[in-house]
Amino acid sequence: MKSSYEIVVIGGGPGGYVSALHAAELGKKTALIEADFLGGTCLNRGCIPSKTYLKHSEVIEQIEKARDWGIETGALTFSFDKMKKRKDEVIERLRGGIAFLLKQGKIDVYNGYGSLHAGGRVKVKTESGEETIQADKVIIATGSTPSVPPIPGLDSVQYDTSDTIFDLLDIPKSVIIIGGGVIGVEFATIFASLKTEVTIIEAAHRIVPTEDAEASKFLANILKKKGIKLHVGAKVQKVEETSGVKTVVCVDAKGKELSLEAETLLVSTGRRPNLSATKEVSLEQNGPFIQVNDQMETSMANVFAVGDVIGGWQLAHAASAEGVVAANNAAGALDRIDYKVMPRCIYTLPEIASVGLSEEEARKQGIEVLTEKFDFSGSGKAISAGEPEGFTKVIFEAKYGEIIGVVMAGAHVTEMISEASAFMYLEGTVEEAAKMIHPHPTISETFFEAAVKAVTKLKK
């Protein structure tokens, strides 16, 4: 007799395991199906390994910067094997933590490929065979995989994606990154710190084109200072490989053809949904993604979907938030997702963080807005820490001063953006932010200082 569950979750990433844990907390008999390792792309091939390497990069930069401060060391050397070992240890520890939580929640974990069939049947294909379990409700959280564009010659060239780049055996002497989005610029930062010659090719007119234009310009200047070559507005025409050397031919923004060479090629041009679990059923789609409403319901009764497979933000914390909403609704408690306050982070050195609307987006929506910015060069903590590059920009509604967006660029801003998120969640105004006492000296004071300047502008 096949096992029966109230809620079955297919996919063990940030959307899936959070869904399962929340469903179990609500007292539902729950199963989780994962074909690979618990934690999904974020833990195993994305957020966590890249942030581990980025910490290495930060330490390297701090050592080099300290020489100008009178703190001198011998010649700097790298052990890539030890770096990879630490990265693997971090991943293993976090995987173990997820497994412990699932066990504690009495959630049955199936290690195999799950596929949804009519009538709430879920087939699980494992190395030893196939079994079928029955589900009252199903949550699809199968994530995404790297999207590889149809570039002529790419099928005959050895290249990496964000899924495979962590398998490199040695630090490459040079790398070309096709794609200057969030993933591309983070890897560029990592490689540059390891003294790799880095080139980014981006089709849009600027890097991280979905983010604030001023933050994009700031980051471009920082990357150039690190020796990273940027080609924006460039269209890749073809790629070739000869004796291990990759050649990328592209046309730049001025129409000039460029031929760029590197030892390693990283294709970082976005991600596509993994629909492997829904091939046997007919779900309405939103472009390539599974279509859902604000309760995370799909077009099929009792089937929900969360995370990268539904598109949208494609962020780990967005998937987790969607997972909680899906679990609540699957358990019978009405809940709706609210994307108004969704922080976005880019973990370059320095970092970019933002939440809410950009100035451009607000104006497109017909909102009359004002902005105010405070530069880190005016922050005592930033200067004393040797990190004076950056700014905090507050975007606020012109009549009442409600904060509708914040952009931060600089050191440690991914740790600071939640303060802005909290103000926005509570519909706070710049006047309220200007009255909140901040500790001194801190970089977080820049949010307060921007708010103080904003109040002056609001009263004019």
N, C-alpha and C positions, 0 to 999 in steps of 0.2 A: 504493500500500500504506500502511495507516494506521500511525502511530507506536505503538510498544509500550514500556511502562514497567513496572518492578517495583513502584513506588509512585507513585500519583497523588494529589495533595492538592488538594481543591476549597476555595478560600478562602485569601486571603493576609494574614489578620490575625495577631495574636500566637500563636494556636494553629496556624494553617496554615503560616506561613513558618518557624516554629520546627520543626514536624514535618518539613517539606521539608529544611531544613538538616541536621537530625539524621539523617534517612534517607540523605542524600547522604554524610554523615560515615561512615555504616555501610557505604558502598560500593554503595548501591542506585541504580540508574538512576531518576531522580526527575523528575516534572513538577509544576508548580504552576499552578493556574488561578485567575485573579482578574479579576472583572468590572469593578472600579473601580480605585482606587489601592492599591498595596502598603501594608501596615500596618493595613488594616481600620479599623473604627470607632475603636479606641483612638488610633491615630496621626492620623487625618484629621478625625474629628468628635467625639472624646471626650477620653481622658486627656491627650494632649499639648497640643492647643489650649487646653483648660480650665486646665491647669497653667501654661501660658505666661501666660494672662490673670491667673491667681491670683498669679503672681510680680509682675505689674504692680500688683495690689492690695496686695501686701505692701509694695512700695516706696512707694506712696501713703500707706499707714498709717504707715510709718516716718518719712516726711517730716513728716507732721502731728504725730506723737508727738515728733519732735525739737525742735519749737518750744518745748515745755515744758522741754527740756534746754539751752536757750540757743543752739540752732542754728536760725537764722531764714532763711527764704527769702522771695521775693516771692510774689505770688498764684499758687496752683497751677492750671495749665491742662492740659487733656488734648488730645492729637491722636489721635483714634480711628483715623484712617487709618494713622498710624505704628504704633500698637499692632497693628492687623490685619496690617500689612506684616511686622512682626517675627514674629507668629504664623505667617504663611505661610512665612517663611524657615526657621523651626524645622522645620516639617512637611516642606518640600522637602528639607532637609538629611538628615532621618532617612529619608525615602523613598529618597533616593539611597543611603544606607548599606545599606538592606535589599536594593536592587537589586544593589549591588556584591557583597554576601555571596552572593546567589543565583547570580550570574554566576561568582563564584569557586568555588562548589560545583558548577559545571557542571549546574545545574538548569534545565531548559527551562521558560520562563514563557509561559503562554498568556493573553493579555488578552481575556477573553470570559466568557460565562456557562456554567458547567459543570453538566451534569446526568448523574446516574448511571443506567445502564440495565443490564438483565440481562446476565450473562456477563462482567462487568468492563468493559463498554463505557462510555466517558465521552464524551458529545457536548459540543463547545465551540462555542457560538454567538457569532460576532463580527460586527462591522459589515459585513465583506466576505462573510459566509456562515457555513457550518457545517462542522465537521470532526469526525471520530470518532477517539479514541485508545483504545488497549487497556491495561488495567491488571491486574496480578496482585493488587494490594491497593489499596484506596482509603481515604483519610482525609477525612471530611467536616468542614470547619471554616468553615462559612458564616455563623457569628455570629448576630446578632440585629438587630432594628429596634425603634424606639420603639413601645411599646404605647399606643394611644390609646383611652381608655374611651368608651363610648357615651353621652356627655353630651348631653342635649337642646340643640339649637341650635349645637353645635360644628361641624357640617358647613357652616354658613353664616357662620362667623366666621374671620377670618384669625388663625391662631395658629402658634406655633413649637414644635418639639420640640428635643431635644438635638442632632438631626441638622442642623437648619436655623438654630438660634439664632446660630451664628457668621457667618451671612450678613447680619446686621443692618448697615444702612448708617450708622446714627447711634446714639449712646447714647440710649436711651429715657428720657423723664422719669419714667416709672413702669412697673412690671411686676408682674403677678400670676403666681405660680408655683403651679400645681396639682400637689402632690406634694412632701412634705417629706422624701424619702429622700436618699440620698447625692448624687445628681446635683442635686436641687433645692436643697439647702443650699449646695453649692459655687457654683452660679450665683447664688444669693442674695448670697453673699459678694462675688463679682465685681461685680455690679451695685451693691451698696451702696457699694463703694469708689469707684465712678464717679459717686456722688451721685444715683443713681436711687432713687426711692421704691419699696421692695420689700415685697410681701405674699406670705406663704406660706400655702397652704391644705392641710392634711394630714388625711386621714380617720382615721388612728390617733390614739390618745390622747397621743402624743408624736412629735416629729420623730425621724428615723433610728430607727424602732421596732425594727429588727432588731439594734441595738447595745445595749451596756450602758446601763441606765437612768440611772446616775449620770452617764455621759458625755453622754447625751442631754440631761439637765437642765442640765449645764454648758454645752453648746453652745447650748441655747435661751436661756440668760441672756446669753451673749456676743452672739448675733444680735440680741437685743432692745436691747442696749447700742449696737449699730451702727445702730439705728433701724429694723430690720426688724420688720414686724408679723407675728405668728404666730397662726394660727387652727387649733388642733389639735382633733381630734374633730369636724371639720366636714365635712358632706356636701354636695357640689356638686349643685345642683338643675338649673341651666340656665345657658347663657351667651348673651349677645346682643352685637351690635355696632351702634353708631350713630355715623356720621360719624367713623369711625376709633377711637372709644372702646369698649373692651371692658368689658362688665359681667358679672360672675360673681355669681350668686345662690346662696347656700349657707345651710345651717342649722347653727349652731354646736353645741357640746357641751351647751349648756343649752336647745336647742330654739328659739333665737331666729334669725329669718331675717335674713341680712345681704346687702346689695347693695354689691359692691365694684367699683370702676372703675380702669382702667389703660390706658395707651397700648399696652402689649405684653402678650401672654398666652403663657406658656410652660407646656406640658403635659409634666410629668415624672413619669409614673406607672408606671415600669418598662419592661421590654423583652420582646419576644416572639421566639421562634426563627425564623430564616430557613430554611424548609424547601424552598426553590425547587430545590435540587439533588437532592432525593429524591422528587419527585412521581411519577416513573415506576417506583418500586420500593416494596415494602411493608416498612417497618421498624416494629418494635414501638416504641410511644411510652410515655413516662412523663409523663402529662398532655399538654401541648402539645409537649414536648421529645422528642428522640430518646433512647431507652433504651439505656444501655450498662452493661457490667459494670466491674469494677475494672481490667480490661486495656484499657478503652476500646473493646471489641468491641460492635458492634450485633447485632441478631438475624439479620443476613445474613452469611454466611461471607465472610471477607476484606474486610469493610467496617467501618471504625472511625469514631468521631466524637468531637470534642473542642470545648471552648469553650462559648460561650453557647448553641449549638444543642442542647446536652445539659442546660442549666439548671444547677442547683447554685449555685456561688459567683458565676458571671458576672463574673469578674475577669480582667484581662489576664494576670497572672502565673499564675493557675490554669489558663488556657487553654494557656499555654506549657508548664507542667508536664505537663498532660494530653497535649500534643503530643509530648513526649519519650517518654512511656509508650506512646502509640499507635505511634510510629515504631519503637520497640524491638520491640514485639510484631509489627508488620507485617514487620519484618526477621528475625523468627524467634527473638528473644531475649526470654524471659519477663520481664515487668515488670508491676508493679501500682501504681496510684496510691494515695497515702496523704494524706488530707486533714487529718490530725490537727493539723499545724502549718501553717496557712494564714493569713498575716497579712492584715489588712483595714485600709484607710486611707481617711480622709475628709480632703480637703485644704482645709478651711476655714481661717480665720485667727482663733484658733489651730486646730491640727489635732486629729484623733482617730485613734488607731491601736490595734488590738487583735489578739490571737492566742489561739487555743485556746478553752476554754469560758468562758462568763460564770458568775458565781456562781449565777444562776437556772438555767441549763442544767445545771450540775453537780449541783445538788440534785435536779432532775427525774430525773437518771440514777441517783439514789440514792447519790451520792458525798458523803461527809462532808468538807466543805471549810471552810477559814478564809480570811479575806482581810486584807490589810494595805495601807494607803495612805500615800503620802508626798506632801504638797502642795508645789507649786513655790514657794509663798511662803516655804518654808524653804531654798530653793536660792540660794546666793550668786550663781551665774551667771545664774539666771533673773531675780533682782532687779536685778542690775547691768545686764542687757540690757534692762530695762524690760518683761519678759515674765513677771510673777509669777503669772499665772493658769494653773491646771492642776494635774494630779496624776498620779502613777503608782500603779496598784493591782495588787497581785499576788494571784492566786487559787491556793491550794495545798491539797493533800491533807492532811487533819488528822493522820494517823498518822505518815507518813514525811516530810512536807514537800515532796513532789514538786510542782513548779510545773506547773499544768494550764491556766492562763490568765493573761493580762496585759492590762490596759487602760491606755492612756496618753492624756491630754488636755492639750494645751498646745503651745507653740511647738516646731516641728521634730521632733515625736514620730514622724512617719512615717519619719524617718531613724534613729530609735532602736529601733524595734520589733523589728528583726532580732536584736538582742542577746537579747531575751526569747525569740524564736523559736529561736535556737541553744540556749539552755538547755533549752527544752522538747524540742527534737529529740533532745538527748542525755540526756533524762530527768533533768535537773538538779533539785536541791532548793534550797530557800531558804537552807539552811546553806551550800551551795556558792556560791550567788550572793553571800552575805554575806561570803565570804572572798576574793572577786575584787576586786583593787585597781583602783579607777577614778581617772582623772586629776581633779584639782581645780584650779579650779572648772569643772564641766561640768553640763549639765542631765541627762546620762546617769547622774550620781550618784544621781538620784532612784530609779532601779531598785535600786541597791545599798542605799540608805537604807531603802527599803520592805522589802527582804529582811532587813536587820538587825533592823528592828522585828518582822518576821514570825517570826524565830528566837526572839525573846523570848516571843512569843505561843505558839509551838509547844512551848516547854519548860514552860509553865505546867500 
